[in-house]
Amino acid sequence: VGSVSVLKLLLQMLMLLLWSLCKFVLEFLLILFAVRFVSDRMNVNVHTLFFVMMDRILNPVRVALTAPFKFLDLSYRAS
């Protein structure tokens, strides 16, 4: 019974990681297009725009990577 729940947790972690990775790649490509488009038409610093937008998409990836460990920490404290 315990191994099934661990397997389900690992599968959920993998699915969350894959979803975050796909989302990261798609948003990264969109950001590259948007940065080129905006910087060509407006007087905006390309580096500032790029890093602000990258921070926007890296935060969910960081949360997805650390969430399972927070769950394990909470379940350890509860026992």
C-alpha positions in Angstrom: 0.0 0.0 0.0 2.8 2.4 0.9 4.7 1.7 -2.3 1.6 2.5 -4.4 1.3 6.0 -2.8 5.0 6.7 -3.3 4.7 5.6 -6.9 1.7 7.9 -7.4 3.5 10.8 -5.8 6.5 10.2 -8.1 4.3 10.1 -11.1 2.6 13.3 -10.1 6.0 15.0 -9.6 7.0 13.8 -13.0 3.8 15.1 -14.7 4.2 18.4 -12.9 7.8 18.7 -14.0 7.0 17.8 -17.6 4.1 20.3 -17.7 6.3 23.0 -16.2 9.0 22.2 -18.7 6.6 22.4 -21.7 5.2 25.6 -20.4 8.7 27.0 -19.9 9.7 26.2 -23.5 6.6 27.6 -25.0 6.7 30.8 -22.9 10.4 31.2 -23.6 9.9 31.1 -27.4 7.0 33.5 -27.0 9.2 35.8 -24.9 12.0 35.7 -27.5 9.5 36.8 -30.1 7.9 39.4 -27.9 11.3 40.9 -26.9 12.4 41.2 -30.5 9.0 42.7 -31.6 8.9 45.2 -28.7 12.5 46.2 -28.8 12.3 46.9 -32.6 9.2 49.1 -32.2 9.9 50.9 -28.9 12.9 52.4 -27.2 13.1 49.7 -24.5 16.2 48.1 -23.1 16.2 44.5 -24.4 18.1 43.0 -21.5 15.7 44.5 -18.9 12.6 43.3 -20.8 14.1 39.9 -21.2 15.0 39.4 -17.6 11.7 40.7 -16.3 9.8 38.2 -18.5 12.2 35.3 -17.7 11.6 35.9 -14.0 7.8 35.7 -14.7 8.2 32.2 -16.2 11.0 30.8 -13.9 9.0 31.3 -10.7 6.4 28.6 -11.5 9.2 26.2 -12.5 10.9 26.9 -9.1 7.6 26.3 -7.3 7.0 23.0 -9.2 10.5 21.8 -8.4 10.3 22.6 -4.7 6.6 21.7 -4.0 7.1 17.9 -3.6 9.9 18.4 -1.1 7.7 20.8 0.9 5.0 18.1 0.9 7.4 15.4 2.1 8.6 17.8 4.8 5.0 18.4 6.0 4.2 14.6 5.9 7.4 13.9 7.9 6.4 16.5 10.5 2.9 15.2 10.8 4.1 11.6 11.6 
